[in-house]
Amino acid sequence: MCEGLPEVAVPAGYLIRAYRHGDGAAWCRLVNGGIGGEWTEAGLQEEMDSAQDFQADDLFFAVDGEEVVGTTWALRRESFPSGVGSVHMVAVAPEHRRRGLGRLLVLFALRRFCEQGIARARLQTDDVRLPAIKIYLGLGFRPLLTHESHLERWRKVYRKLCLDPEEVQK
């Protein structure tokens, strides 16, 4: 994973930074709006407490001026297999999408894993999140087929993205 990661170029006007005390409300706004759910700052704190050796540098934010407009998390848990991290909760505010921030945030998470000696990353997403899936596939992620319904579901996703559906099994 670490070899061959694309260079990161932050779009003009944006900054990528680590978590700071007080970012909880912005994280909840982004995740609830972009992914869904009813995250609270207390819920975020529980997630940070349950993460393996959480450090502020694991949780990234895209910032436009003073406004937090995107986030992702290079998450590690003791329950994960050794050497595996999870790209967790990628979300970008709607008015800042289609500018490469989602891809950039994922790359920051992957680079963070590499700094920590973590050679493999995984993520979870819904098959309706086509723009996100396109980013993930473009960065080398591949579907893990763990249920009998997955093969056909992923073939549909590949078709919608104008990709060869036979690539799902490779």
Secondary structure, DSSP 8 states (H G I E B T S, - for coil): --TT-------TTEEEEE--TT-HHHHHHHHHHHT-S---HHHHHHHHHHSTT--GGGEEEEEETTEEEEEEEEE--TTS-TTEEEEEEEEE-GGG-SSSHHHHHHHHHHHHHHHTT--EEE----TT-HHHHHHHHHTT------STTHHHHHHHHHHHTT--GGGGG-
